[in-house]
Amino acid sequence: MIKKLLSSGVTNLQLNFAILIGRVSFGVAMLTHGWPKLANYSAIAPNFPDPIGVGSEFSLALAVFSEFFCSILLILGLGTRLALIPLLITMMVAFFIHHAGDAFGDKELSFLFMFGFLVLFLTGPGKFSLDHKIFGSK
């Protein structure tokens, strides 16, 4: 038992299950940030931060698209790597631009999401995804 716990090996099933857990947990966690923005869009839009200079309302629209709609795709494992691109960009903007001057503790969440999304981008959607069902393993 100890030998198995200390082993660096991983089975294909373990890897695919870990990817599923990562996709669902990061997707659901990000969804909880996107839903309030979508539900209160009109009230939030005028005062939403504009860290990249495209206007508050458009910045909010980009955040909603990423945090809500791309999170749903991530959870389902549908267009996973494509859905992760806006999520990664959103977290990079949050970490490197919006919270640039903040203490690490204030931007830690965007840092964790950013690297979680990066890991998922590198691993792909895994076997337990709609991408795998539709497109196969290649």
Secondary structure, DSSP 8 states (H G I E B T S, - for coil): -HHHHH-----HHHHHHHHHHHHHHHHHHHHHHHHHHHHTHHHHGGG---TTSS-HHHHHHHHHIIIIIIHHHHHHTSSHHHHHHHHHHHHHIIIIIITTTS-HHHHHHHHHHHHHHHHHHHH-S-SSSHHHHHH---
